[in-house]
Amino acid sequence: MMTEQEVTNLKETITKQEFLINNLGSIEYQINILNTQKSKTLSEIESLSETQSKLVKSLEEKYGQGTIDLETGEFIKQ
């Protein structure tokens, strides 16, 4: 028959293992949420990049090539 200490040690080990497995599940859940947020953000960045490219093209068609001082709104032709 096992000693009381051995049974206690075994129970503590099992309890710790269950805690760690539960903790791992929580971490995986959080990783899934973060991956979803990452995908959404990457998609939004791609969309914003397309919008920015269209805006630049539109401004170049209207003003030609140059730079814009965003503080003053002044267009400086090249």
N, C-alpha and C positions, 0 to 999 in steps of 0.2 A: 504494500500500500504506500502511496505517495505521502510525503510529509506535508504538513500544513503550509510550510514555507514554500515548498515546490508548487503546490496548488496555487498559492497566492502569486508567486512569480509567473506562473502560466497564465493566470487570469489577467494580471497586469500587462503581460505581453500581448495577449489577445485584444484587450481594451485599447492599448496603444496602436496596434495594427489597424483596428477598426477606425480609430480616430484619423490615422494617417491616410487610409483609403478614402474616407469621407472628405478629408482635406484635399486630397488629390482630385476628387470629383469636383469640388468647388473651384479649384484652380483651372481645371479643364473647361468648366462652364464659363469662367471669366475670360479665358483665352478665346473661346468661341465668340463671346460678345465683342471682345476687342478685335478679332479678325473680321467680324461683320462691320464694325465701325471703320476699320481700316479700308475694307473694300468700298464702302460707301464714300469715304473721304477721297480715295483714289479716283473713283468715278466722278466725284464733284470737281476734283482738280482737272481731270481730263476735259470735262465740260467747260470749265472756266477757261482753260487753255484754248479751246476751240472758239469760245466767245471773244477772247482777247485777240486771237489771230484775225477774226472777222472784223473787229474794231480797228485794228492796225491797218488792215487792207482798205477799209472804208476811209480812214483818215488819210492814207497815202494817196488814194484816188482823188480825194478832195483837195489836199494841200501839197501833194508830192512828198518826196522823201525828206526827212529832217528829224528834229527832236522837239520835244515839248517840255517847257519848264512847267512842271506841275504846280509850283507855287504861284506863278503868275498867269498860267494858261497861255503863255506866249509860244508861238510856233517859230522855230528857227530852221530855215531852209538850209539844206546842204548844198 
